[in-house]
């Protein structure tokens, strides 16, 4: 439901009267406040043809077929926009589009700056795509990334700990925020960054193979002192 609301708000700020989804209306309200704070006028609600084009490109990365355009424009159901988004989310193209999108965010590639094996990249991408097909959940996806254990081939989200050349606590915290809130790297509070201060990476005898482990008694690298972990907003 939350993802559907995001996509509805992404393609048009105004929702037809029959759209009673509170999540969509709440996002519209947030967008309206930010536009007002920036001194920008609210755009007029888009027409059906524009909505269909935007929704199709945003969700699946492809334009709608001519027959789909004609059918959508002829439809008189006031809830047809919400129904369209629901249909688009079920398409294979949506899984492909968003697996690619999150693959970019998570640096899923077998080249600099990532250090992943090609087989690991394939497994990681397949896991992202399957996560979408099974009903994307930010909580479940983040949980999979943070609790992955074992081989990066057999447990694909374990690749999260190996992407990028920067293995600092700040980098791991920033990656989590990008997935959870699409927040910039500077958005991680020190206490949240401290959650990753015990993560260590060491090489093995195999080329390009690394072992990610936890050093329980590790101190905060900046000061050498202990720092209590906190939530992303800094609250204990």
Secondary structure, DSSP 8 states (H G I E B T S, - for coil): -HHHHHHHHHH-S---TT---HHHHHHHHHHHHHHHHTT--------HHHHHHHHHHHHHSS---HHHHHHHHH---TTHHHHHHHHHHTSHHHHHHHHHHHHHHTT-SSSTT----HHHHHHHHHHHHHHHHTT--HHHHHHHHHH--S-TTTSGGGGGGTSSS--SHHHHHHHHHHHHH---GGG--HHHHGGGTTEEEEE-SSTT-EEEEE-TT---TTTSS------TTS--
